[in-house]
Amino acid sequence: MGQTFAEKILGSKAGKRVAPGEIVEVCPDIAMSHDNTAAIAKTFKEIGVERIHDPDRHVIILDHCVPAANEKFAQNHKDIRAFVQEQGISNFFDIERGICHQVLPEEGFALPGTLIVGSDSHTTTYGAFGSLATGIGRSEMAVIFATGKIWLRVPETMKVVVNGVLPKGLTSKDVMLKLIGDYSVDGGLYKSVWFTGPVIDEMSVASRMVLTNMAVEFGAKNGYMEPDDKTLAFLQNRSRRPFRVVRSDADAGIDQVIEMNVNSLEPQVACPHTVDNVKPVSAVAGTKIDQVFFGSCTNGRLEDFEIVAGVLRGRKVHPSIRMIIIPASQQAFVQALEKGYIQTLAAAGAVIVNSGCGPCMGNHEGVPAPGERVLSTSNRNFKGRFGCKDAEVYLCSPLTAAVSALTGVITDFRKAGAF
Amino acid sequence: MSIISGKIWKYGDDVNTDVIFPGKYTYTVTDPKEMARIAMEDLDPNFAAQVRPGDVIVAGKNFGCGSSREQAAFCLKYAGVGAVVARSFSRLYFRNCINAGLPVITLPHSPDLFKAGDVIEIHLAEGYLSCSAGRFEFPPLPDAVIGIFNDGGLIPHTRKVLGLER
């Protein structure tokens, strides 16, 4: 029998043929950490090792609370800068660069056939470039600092085949919410989820990143697509190292196959307080909202700005709505500026904030008040996620968010005429 | 440490890391005592004040889903929780518990069998737990990771492997 993508990558790292369920000790190609690097550095020092095993393996990106919201966050950043300098880590990106899951690919570190770990659950994003990418804990990252190694279980593989043609205005976000809604937040538990099929082939690289970003909301260890010409075009003039595309063998062991057809897919909304509490927009249309958040590592890229600016051009955000916009990276910010999207959004009355995680984990820049509802293009709607346990978070696509920002209620863009 | 004994705290499916340890505290609350005080804050406001050493969390499927934040494992350990028993765990949470040295037990039975507040005894080495609902056996941790757990977590284990024991 042939081997899966995950078996090949982990097997090559372990230096032997491996099977699902096996636990192997491996050296990741890239290890990413963010604002949690200060805590990791502290744990690293507790181990008693003086120098990082391989500084070039590490990429550190500040994004979780940038610029620092208060003294504690500021001290955290200061400690990280000192550590980076002390250990000679050259792949360091300070507060001006953007969200780690956007910056790491932009900087050419997310490469096909590589093993990437990150002390952040949405590390799965990099699977859109054909890497095996998964989240790990802080202590584990500290041990990678010390030894370069981590234990990983070889995952079973689930194949998600997305068939049909997406109706106008529907996006990868709607596809992912539908998948999670139908199969629940543990539908892909422990698995390596391979997204494939004609709808995936049609998608841009940025749209594919939505699926892999949210693979963790599906319980997956990693999500990935096989690289194609679009992937390789993205990596051209960007990739930091030579790479080798890895694909599953035709006769590899696939644990489960899910076939989806999106021909009649409706816009999807994940309702409070779980990502699988998904309803078609028609079931929640009319729900009053107080804040729209357009941004995050899920949906804050240039193609998302094009959609949102297209809706808001020449219009005004509803007076009862606060619209917060955060580009996924500084690059996306500059591109959106060059295209005139930022001017359009500012003129519409949106608040545009520098690139970073913003309110997505409740640190700053748009924390809701008790009793308020947020409609968000991000990836999590857990109770308290936006920093207030008595607020509600709904998740949707950038188009649904933009149209709803104009009406003040969750809105089905297909019924909103001019949109 | 081989017998864990305390009372049951019962929760449902898909308990996520944000309700165990809210994201807004991940960079501001670092002291173990403070971490214990906010454990489960957004799920069960009574938990932190009333939990006693050795108490056991019994929950449904996909416990600890969401973030990679290991404070969600450590805060329960610091609060005195003896073990977490669930139908399944998110992979990150499972790892974080092993790395924190907090026993995680996967038990396929419904948490509905268990009664909140009931006394439970877990015999880790023997691989069974008992309470008024009966005696339930569970498989041991995989061989490859049991060493980490037995050494008290990933950091003490790494020190031992590297010969840097204190």
Interface residues (C-beta under 8 A of the other chain):
Chain A: I23 D35 N36 A39 T43 E46 I47 G48 V49 H64 C65 K72 F73 N76 G118 S119 D120 S121 T123 G135 I136 G137 R138 S139 E140 A142 V143 A146 T147 W151 R153 S184 V185 D186 L189 Y190 V216 G219 K221 T274 D276 M361 G362 N363 V367 R380 F382 K383 G384 R385 G387 K389
Chain B: D14 N16 T17 D18 V19 P22 G23 K24 T26 Y27 T28 T30 E41 D42 L43 K61 N62 C65 G66 S67 S68 R69 E70 A73 S88 S90 R91 L92 R95 N96 N99 A100 P142 A144 V145 I148 G153 L154 I155 T158 R159 L162 L164 R166
